[in-house]
Amino acid sequence: MKVMLRVNDAGNLTVYVPKKDLEEVVVKQTDGAEGKILTLANGWELEFREIPDVANLPKTLEAKKLE
């Protein structure tokens, strides 16, 4: 799924999912088998092949929702 990563006004990394009209703060980052796994405040876990440097955000990326 396509998502947008950005940094909010408080300096927190957030993920916006356009198809769900959902924006959540990232509460945890871990390494996964194929890249980084971001855990959102709502409990979702999204896996990214690579996450760009914060200076290069906002950016739209492909993510895989883990079950």
C-alpha positions in Angstrom: 0.0 0.0 0.0 1.1 3.6 -0.6 1.7 5.6 2.5 3.2 9.0 3.2 5.9 9.4 5.9 6.4 12.9 7.4 7.5 14.6 10.6 4.7 16.4 12.4 5.0 19.8 14.2 6.0 18.1 17.4 8.9 16.4 15.7 7.4 12.9 15.6 7.5 10.6 12.6 4.0 10.0 11.3 2.4 7.8 8.7 -0.5 8.8 6.6 -2.6 6.1 4.7 -4.7 7.9 2.1 -7.1 5.1 1.3 -8.0 4.8 5.0 -7.7 8.6 5.7 -5.6 7.5 8.6 -2.7 9.4 10.2 -0.9 7.9 13.1 2.3 8.5 15.0 5.1 6.0 14.9 5.7 4.6 18.4 8.4 2.0 17.6 10.9 1.2 14.9 12.5 -2.3 14.6 14.5 -4.2 12.0 12.6 -6.8 10.0 13.5 -9.5 7.5 13.1 -7.2 4.5 13.7 -3.8 6.0 12.3 -1.6 8.8 9.1 -2.3 10.7 7.2 0.8 12.0 4.6 0.2 14.7 1.9 2.9 14.7 -0.1 4.2 17.7 -3.1 2.2 16.6 -1.2 -1.0 16.7 -0.6 -1.5 13.0 2.8 -2.7 11.9 4.1 -1.6 8.5 7.2 -2.9 6.8 9.3 -0.7 4.5 12.3 -1.8 2.4 14.1 1.4 3.4 13.2 4.6 5.1 14.7 7.8 3.9 16.5 10.3 6.1 14.2 12.6 8.1 15.6 15.6 6.1 14.1 14.0 2.9 10.6 13.8 4.2 7.6 14.0 3.4 7.8 11.2 1.0 5.4 8.6 -0.4 6.6 5.0 -0.1 5.3 1.5 -0.6 4.6 -0.3 2.7 3.4 -3.8 3.5 1.0 -4.2 6.4 2.0 -7.1 8.7 -0.7 -9.3 10.3 
